[in-house]
Amino acid sequence: MDAALYLLAAVLIIAGLAGTIVPALPGIPMIFGGILLVAAVDQYKHVGLWWLIIIGVLGTVGVIVDFVASSLGAKRVGASRLALWGASLGTLIGMFFGLPGLVLGPFIGALLGELLAGHSVLRSAHVGIGTWLGLLFGTLIKLVISFMMIGLFGFAMLL
């Protein structure tokens, strides 16, 4: 039974890594779930409470970055308040439309918000691109955090 649980944990961690790049999967929570499963099967001998707290805090930061990255990208290029709201709503609504929605949602939301604020189409497109770049940067940060979580887990297992 332990072997099956370890295999399930490995699948969760690998799928979680894919989920940090493919927005349709909750990557970081899946990685943490796999780590938590290994810790439980191992009866917390190698990965105890403090390791799980540290890895969990890293994971929480990664999830927060995921939600705010596109909004920060929009803010960086001087987006209006409506564009920031649009980027956030676009990200939220885009989650229900798979990969295309998650890629295009923040861009379209920021673009529409900027247009509603009375700015030109060119300015609105500029803000939309800034939003998309923020999303890309957020994905890179999530990937780094995911590898940090797995690295800390591996280090704890070696101790």
ZALUMMAR-36754 format. One record per residue: x, y, z of N, C-alpha, C, O, CB in turn; residue number from 1; residue in three letters. Coordinates in pm, whole numbers, plus 50000, padded with zeros to 5 digits. Glycine has a CB too. Layout:
% residues N
    nu    nv    nw   cau   cav   caw    cu    cv    cw    ou    ov    ow   cbu   cbv   cbw  nr rest
     X     Y     Z     X     Y     Z     X     Y     Z     X     Y     Z     X     Y     Z NUM  ALA
...
//
This chain:
% residues 159
    nu    nv    nw   cau   cav   caw    cu    cv    cw    ou    ov    ow   cbu   cbv   cbw  nr rest
 50082 49881 50000 50000 50000 50000 50088 50127 50000 50056 50225 49933 49906 49999 50122   1  MET
 50198 50122 50077 50286 50238 50082 50341 50273 49944 50353 50390 49908 50402 50213 50179   2  ASP
 50375 50170 49867 50430 50194 49733 50329 50268 49646 50367 50357 49570 50471 50061 49667   3  ALA
 50203 50231 49656 50098 50298 49577 50083 50444 49620 50064 50532 49537 49963 50224 49592   4  ALA
 50092 50469 49750 50082 50607 49799 50203 50691 49758 50188 50808 49724 50068 50607 49952   5  LEU
 50322 50631 49761 50441 50702 49713 50429 50733 49564 50469 50840 49518 50569 50618 49741   6  TYR
 50375 50638 49489 50355 50660 49345 50254 50773 49321 50275 50858 49235 50306 50530 49277   7  LEU
 50146 50773 49398 50047 50880 49388 50110 51015 49422 50082 51116 49356 49928 50851 49481   8  LEU
 50194 51018 49525 50263 51142 49563 50355 51190 49451 50360 51310 49421 50344 51121 49692   9  ALA
 50426 51098 49388 50514 51134 49277 50434 51190 49160 50475 51287 49097 50597 51013 49230  10  ALA
 50320 51129 49132 50233 51178 49024 50183 51318 49057 50180 51405 48970 50114 51081 49001  11  VAL
 50143 51340 49181 50098 51473 49223 50207 51578 49206 50182 51688 49156 50051 51470 49369  12  LEU
 50328 51544 49246 50439 51640 49236 50473 51668 49090 50493 51784 49053 50563 51587 49309  13  ILE
 50479 51566 49008 50510 51586 48865 50398 51664 48795 50425 51756 48718 50532 51449 48794  14  ILE
 50274 51627 48822 50161 51700 48763 50158 51844 48815 50121 51936 48742 50026 51628 48795  15  ALA
 50197 51862 48940 50204 51997 48997 50308 52083 48927 50286 52201 48904 50234 51990 49145  16  GLY
 50422 52022 48893 50523 52096 48817 50468 52137 48681 50492 52249 48635 50650 52010 48798  17  LEU
 50396 52047 48618 50332 52083 48491 50230 52194 48512 50214 52282 48427 50265 51960 48426  18  ALA
 50162 52190 48625 50060 52290 48657 50115 52430 48683 50041 52528 48676 49983 52247 48774  19  GLY
 50243 52440 48713 50300 52573 48730 50315 52643 48596 50324 52766 48589 50435 52566 48800  20  THR
 50319 52564 48489 50331 52621 48354 50195 52621 48285 50159 52720 48220 50435 52541 48270  21  ILE
 50120 52512 48297 49987 52501 48237 49888 52555 48340 49864 52492 48442 49953 52352 48197  22  VAL
 49830 52671 48314 49747 52736 48415 49621 52662 48455 49559 52697 48555 49710 52869 48367  23  PRO
 49580 52561 48381 49456 52492 48412 49469 52401 48535 49368 52360 48592 49411 52409 48293  24  ALA
 49591 52371 48576 49614 52285 48692 49662 52368 48811 49740 52461 48794 49718 52174 48658  25  LEU
 49615 52334 48932 49663 52404 49051 49800 52349 49092 49810 52268 49184 49562 52391 49168  26  PRO
 49904 52392 49025 50037 52334 49038 50093 52330 49178 50126 52223 49229 50129 52406 48952  27  GLY
 50104 52444 49242 50167 52450 49373 50088 52371 49477 50150 52298 49555 50181 52595 49419  28  ILE
 49955 52382 49484 49883 52297 49579 49902 52147 49553 49905 52068 49647 49735 52329 49574  29  PRO
 49914 52108 49426 49937 51967 49395 50074 51923 49445 50089 51813 49498 49925 51942 49244  30  MET
 50175 52008 49427 50309 51975 49476 50306 51961 49628 50360 51865 49683 50412 52084 49434  31  ILE
 50242 52056 49694 50235 52048 49840 50158 51923 49883 50196 51857 49981 50168 52175 49898  32  PHE
 50051 51890 49812 49976 51768 49844 50061 51643 49831 50053 51553 49915 49855 51756 49755  33  GLY
 50144 51637 49727 50234 51523 49711 50336 51515 49822 50365 51407 49874 50304 51530 49578  34  GLY
 50391 51629 49860 50489 51633 49970 50424 51592 50101 50481 51515 50178 50551 51775 49983  35  ILE
 50304 51643 50125 50232 51609 50248 50199 51460 50252 50206 51398 50358 50103 51692 50258  36  LEU
 50164 51402 50138 50135 51259 50132 50259 51176 50164 50251 51079 50239 50081 51221 49993  37  LEU
 50374 51213 50107 50498 51141 50139 50530 51153 50288 50567 51055 50352 50616 51195 50054  38  VAL
 50515 51273 50341 50542 51293 50484 50452 51206 50570 50498 51146 50667 50524 51442 50523  39  ALA
 50324 51197 50534 50231 51117 50613 50262 50968 50602 50260 50897 50703 50087 51144 50566  40  ALA
 50292 50921 50481 50325 50780 50464 50453 50746 50540 50466 50637 50596 50341 50745 50313  41  VAL
 50546 50840 50542 50673 50823 50614 50656 50848 50765 50753 50844 50840 50780 50919 50556  42  ASP
 50534 50874 50808 50499 50903 50947 50577 51023 51000 50613 51028 51118 50525 50780 51034  43  GLN
 50601 51119 50913 50665 51247 50947 50804 51230 51008 50849 51314 51085 50577 51326 51043  44  TYR
 50872 51120 50974 51007 51096 51025 51108 51191 50963 51193 51245 51034 51049 50951 50999  45  LYS
 51098 51213 50834 51194 51299 50763 51141 51439 50740 51214 51537 50754 51231 51236 50631  46  HIS
 51015 51449 50706 50953 51579 50679 50851 51603 50790 50738 51556 50784 50886 51585 50536  47  VAL
 50896 51678 50891 50812 51704 51006 50736 51835 50992 50728 51895 50885 50894 51705 51132  48  GLY
 50681 51878 51105 50596 51996 51109 50667 52120 51057 50611 52195 50977 50548 52021 51249  49  LEU
 50791 52144 51102 50861 52266 51062 50893 52268 50913 50884 52373 50849 50988 52282 51142  50  TRP
 50931 52154 50859 50956 52147 50715 50827 52174 50638 50827 52247 50539 51012 52008 50676  51  TRP
 50717 52116 50685 50588 52136 50618 50543 52282 50627 50486 52335 50532 50482 52044 50678  52  LEU
 50568 52346 50740 50532 52488 50754 50613 52573 50657 50558 52659 50588 50556 52537 50900  53  ILE
 50744 52549 50651 50830 52627 50561 50788 52605 50415 50775 52701 50339 50980 52587 50580  54  ILE
 50768 52480 50377 50726 52449 50240 50587 52506 50213 50561 52555 50103 50728 52296 50216  55  ILE
 50500 52500 50312 50365 52555 50297 50364 52706 50281 50286 52760 50202 50282 52516 50417  56  GLY
 50450 52775 50355 50460 52920 50341 50510 52955 50201 50458 53047 50137 50554 52981 50448  57  VAL
 50611 52883 50154 50658 52905 50016 50545 52883 49916 50528 52962 49823 50776 52810 49984  58  LEU
 50470 52778 49936 50357 52749 49846 50252 52858 49851 50195 52894 49748 50295 52616 49883  59  GLY
 50225 52910 49968 50128 53019 49982 50173 53142 49907 50094 53208 49840 50105 53052 50130  60  THR
 50301 53174 49919 50356 53288 49844 50339 53265 49694 50302 53356 49621 50506 53309 49878  61  VAL
 50365 53144 49650 50350 53111 49508 50207 53127 49459 50185 53177 49349 50396 52971 49482  62  GLY
 50110 53085 49539 49969 53098 49501 49929 53245 49496 49857 53287 49406 49878 53021 49599  63  VAL
 49976 53323 49592 49946 53467 49593 50006 53534 49471 49940 53616 49406 50000 53533 49722  64  ILE
 50130 53500 49439 50195 53556 49320 50113 53522 49196 50098 53605 49106 50340 53502 49305  65  VAL
 50060 53402 49191 49980 53360 49076 49859 53451 49057 49826 53486 48944 49934 53214 49094  66  ASP
 49795 53490 49165 49674 53571 49155 49703 53718 49127 49622 53785 49061 49595 53559 49280  67  PHE
 49815 53770 49174 49838 53914 49160 49936 53952 49049 49952 54070 49019 49889 53969 49288  68  VAL
 50000 53855 48987 50105 53886 48889 50054 53969 48772 50118 54066 48733 50166 53759 48837  69  ALA
 49941 53930 48715 49892 54005 48599 49851 54146 48638 49870 54240 48561 49774 53932 48534  70  SER
 49794 54162 48757 49756 54297 48803 49879 54384 48825 49878 54503 48794 49674 54288 48932  71  SER
 49985 54324 48879 50108 54400 48899 50171 54440 48766 50228 54549 48754 50207 54320 48982  72  LEU
 50161 54353 48666 50212 54388 48534 50137 54507 48477 50198 54595 48415 50201 54269 48439  73  GLY
 50007 54510 48497 49926 54622 48449 49962 54750 48525 49973 54857 48465 49776 54591 48465  74  ALA
 49980 54738 48654 50014 54855 48734 50150 54912 48695 50170 55034 48695 50013 54819 48884  75  LYS
 50241 54826 48661 50378 54867 48624 50379 54958 48500 50463 55047 48489 50465 54743 48597  76  ARG
 50284 54934 48408 50279 55018 48288 50183 55135 48305 50147 55200 48207 50238 54934 48168  77  VAL
 50142 55162 48428 50060 55279 48456 49913 55260 48425 49846 55353 48380 50110 55395 48379  78  GLY
 49862 55143 48447 49722 55114 48419 49630 55191 48514 49668 55224 48626 49695 54964 48429  79  ALA
 49511 55217 48466 49411 55282 48549 49357 55181 48650 49382 55061 48641 49296 55340 48462  80  SER
 49283 55233 48747 49221 55147 48848 49125 55048 48782 49118 54931 48822 49147 55233 48955  81  ARG
 49051 55094 48681 48959 55004 48611 49034 54893 48538 48986 54780 48532 48874 55084 48511  82  LEU
 49151 54924 48484 49230 54821 48416 49281 54717 48515 49285 54598 48484 49349 54885 48342  83  ALA
 49318 54761 48635 49363 54666 48738 49248 54573 48778 49267 54453 48792 49417 54741 48862  84  LEU
 49130 54630 48795 49014 54548 48827 48983 54455 48710 48948 54338 48731 48892 54636 48858  85  TRP
 48995 54506 48588 48970 54425 48470 49066 54308 48460 49025 54197 48426 48979 54509 48346  86  GLY
 49194 54333 48489 49293 54225 48485 49261 54118 48589 49272 53998 48561 49435 54281 48509  87  ALA
 49222 54161 48708 49187 54065 48814 49064 53984 48776 49061 53862 48791 49164 54137 48947  88  SER
 48962 54053 48727 48840 53983 48685 48866 53893 48565 48812 53783 48556 48729 54083 48653  89  LEU
 48949 53941 48473 48983 53859 48356 49055 53732 48395 49032 53626 48336 49069 53939 48260  90  GLY
 49142 53741 48495 49212 53622 48545 49113 53526 48609 49117 53406 48584 49321 53661 48646  91  THR
 49024 53580 48691 48926 53497 48761 48831 53430 48662 48808 53310 48670 48846 53582 48861  92  LEU
 48776 53506 48569 48683 53451 48470 48756 53357 48374 48702 53255 48333 48613 53565 48391  93  ILE
 48880 53392 48339 48957 53310 48247 48983 53169 48298 49001 53077 48219 49088 53376 48218  94  GLY
 48984 53152 48430 49008 53020 48488 48902 52920 48444 48928 52799 48441 49011 53029 48640  95  MET
 48783 52967 48411 48674 52878 48372 48678 52841 48223 48596 52762 48177 48542 52943 48406  96  PHE
 48773 52898 48149 48781 52873 48006 48912 52806 47966 48956 52817 47851 48764 53003 47930  97  PHE
 48973 52738 48060 49093 52661 48031 49212 52749 47995 49218 52866 48032 49067 52565 47919  98  GLY
 49305 52690 47922 49429 52758 47888 49407 52888 47809 49468 52989 47841 49518 52665 47808  99  LEU
 49321 52887 47705 49301 53014 47633 49245 53124 47724 49284 53240 47712 49207 52992 47514 100  PRO
 49155 53088 47812 49097 53187 47903 49199 53242 48001 49197 53360 48033 48983 53126 47979 101  GLY
 49288 53155 48048 49389 53200 48143 49497 53284 48077 49558 53370 48141 49451 53081 48212 102  LEU
 49522 53259 47950 49622 53338 47879 49563 53471 47834 49626 53576 47848 49677 53260 47758 103  VAL
 49443 53466 47781 49381 53586 47725 49299 53667 47827 49283 53788 47810 49292 53548 47610 104  LEU
 49248 53602 47931 49160 53669 48027 49219 53795 48089 49154 53900 48086 49126 53574 48136 105  GLY
 49341 53789 48146 49398 53910 48205 49422 54020 48101 49402 54138 48129 49529 53875 48274 106  PRO
 49466 53980 47982 49490 54077 47875 49360 54148 47837 49355 54271 47831 49552 54008 47752 107  PHE
 49256 54069 47810 49128 54126 47768 49067 54210 47881 49013 54318 47856 49030 54015 47726 108  ILE
 49076 54160 48004 49022 54235 48118 49089 54370 48135 49021 54471 48155 49037 54155 48245 109  GLY
 49222 54373 48127 49294 54499 48140 49263 54592 48023 49245 54712 48042 49446 54474 48150 110  ALA
 49257 54537 47904 49226 54616 47785 49089 54680 47797 49074 54800 47773 49233 54528 47658 111  LEU
 48988 54602 47835 48853 54655 47849 48845 54758 47963 48777 54860 47950 48754 54541 47874 112  LEU
 48914 54730 48074 48915 54825 48184 48976 54958 48145 48926 55064 48182 48990 54768 48303 113  GLY
 49083 54953 48069 49150 55075 48025 49062 55150 47924 49056 55273 47925 49288 55042 47962 114  GLU
 48994 55077 47838 48900 55140 47744 48785 55207 47819 48743 55318 47784 48846 55036 47643 115  LEU
 48733 55139 47922 48626 55197 48003 48672 55323 48077 48591 55412 48106 48574 55094 48104 116  LEU
 48800 55331 48106 48855 55449 48173 48872 55566 48076 48910 55676 48115 48989 55416 48238 117  ALA
 48842 55540 47947 48845 55648 47850 48978 55665 47778 49000 55769 47716 48811 55773 47916 118  GLY
 49065 55567 47784 49193 55578 47716 49184 55522 47574 49088 55453 47539 49302 55504 47795 119  HIS
 49283 55554 47494 49285 55511 47353 49306 55360 47342 49347 55294 47437 49395 55586 47275 120  SER
 49276 55310 47224 49294 55167 47197 49442 55131 47209 49475 55026 47264 49240 55130 47056 121  VAL
 49530 55217 47158 49673 55189 47166 49721 55183 47311 49795 55093 47349 49752 55296 47090 122  LEU
 49678 55278 47390 49715 55280 47532 49658 55156 47602 49725 55094 47684 49663 55409 47602 123  ARG
 49535 55120 47568 49471 55004 47629 49544 54876 47591 49561 54787 47675 49325 54995 47587 124  SER
 49588 54865 47466 49664 54748 47424 49798 54741 47497 49843 54633 47534 49686 54750 47271 125  ALA
 49861 54856 47518 49988 54862 47591 49968 54807 47733 50051 54730 47783 50042 55008 47596 126  HIS
 49861 54847 47797 49831 54799 47932 49802 54649 47929 49844 54576 48018 49711 54877 47993 127  VAL
 49730 54603 47827 49702 54460 47814 49829 54378 47800 49841 54270 47858 49611 54435 47696 128  GLY
 49923 54429 47722 50051 54358 47705 50130 54358 47836 50192 54257 47871 50134 54424 47592 129  ILE
 50128 54470 47908 50194 54475 48038 50135 54373 48135 50206 54310 48213 50184 54615 48098 130  GLY
 50004 54358 48128 49936 54259 48210 49982 54118 48175 50012 54037 48263 49784 54270 48194 131  THR
 49989 54089 48046 50031 53957 48001 50176 53930 48043 50208 53818 48084 50016 53945 47848 132  TRP
 50263 54031 48032 50402 54014 48075 50410 53988 48225 50494 53910 48271 50486 54138 48038 133  LEU
 50323 54052 48302 50316 54024 48446 50277 53881 48473 50330 53817 48564 50218 54118 48513 134  GLY
 50186 53830 48393 50144 53691 48406 50260 53596 48374 50280 53497 48444 50025 53661 48312 135  LEU
 50335 53628 48271 50451 53547 48234 50556 53549 48345 50611 53445 48381 50513 53599 48102 136  LEU
 50584 53667 48399 50679 53680 48509 50631 53603 48631 50710 53538 48700 50701 53828 48544 137  PHE
 50501 53610 48659 50444 53534 48770 50461 53385 48753 50487 53313 48850 50297 53567 48786 138  GLY
 50447 53337 48630 50466 53194 48603 50611 53153 48630 50636 53046 48684 50428 53162 48457 139  THR
 50704 53238 48592 50845 53208 48619 50872 53202 48770 50944 53114 48817 50937 53313 48554 140  LEU
 50813 53295 48844 50831 53294 48990 50769 53168 49050 50828 53106 49138 50767 53421 49053 141  ILE
 50650 53130 49002 50587 53007 49051 50674 52886 49024 50684 52796 49107 50450 52988 48986 142  LYS
 50737 52882 48909 50824 52770 48873 50943 52764 48968 50980 52656 49015 50872 52783 48727 143  LEU
 51004 52878 48996 51116 52883 49090 51072 52838 49229 51141 52759 49293 51176 53025 49097 144  VAL
 50957 52887 49274 50907 52848 49407 50877 52698 49411 50903 52632 49511 50780 52929 49442 145  ILE
 50823 52645 49303 50794 52501 49297 50921 52419 49313 50924 52321 49388 50724 52465 49166 146  SER
 51026 52459 49242 51153 52387 49254 51214 52405 49394 51278 52314 49446 51252 52434 49147 147  PHE
 51194 52522 49454 51242 52542 49592 51168 52449 49687 51230 52390 49776 51223 52689 49636 148  MET
 51038 52436 49670 50960 52345 49756 51010 52202 49742 51031 52133 49841 50809 52352 49720 149  MET
 51030 52158 49619 51077 52021 49594 51219 52004 49646 51253 51898 49700 51070 51988 49444 150  ILE
 51303 52106 49630 51439 52099 49681 51445 52089 49832 51522 52010 49887 51516 52220 49637 151  GLY
 51362 52169 49901 51356 52160 50047 51305 52022 50092 51354 51964 50189 51266 52271 50104 152  LEU
 51205 51974 50020 51154 51840 50049 51262 51734 50034 51278 51647 50120 51036 51809 49957 153  PHE
 51334 51741 49923 51442 51645 49900 51550 51653 50007 51601 51551 50053 51504 51668 49763 154  GLY
 51585 51777 50046 51685 51796 50151 51637 51736 50283 51714 51670 50353 51716 51947 50169 155  PHE
 51510 51758 50317 51455 51704 50441 51454 51552 50437 51477 51487 50540 51312 51757 50465 156  ALA
 51428 51494 50322 51425 51348 50311 51565 51288 50330 51579 51174 50375 51367 51305 50176 157  MET
 51669 51364 50294 51806 51316 50310 51856 51322 50454 51951 51253 50490 51898 51396 50221 158  LEU
 51794 51404 50534 51840 51420 50675 51796 51304 50761 51826 51301 50880 51787 51549 50735 159  LEU
//
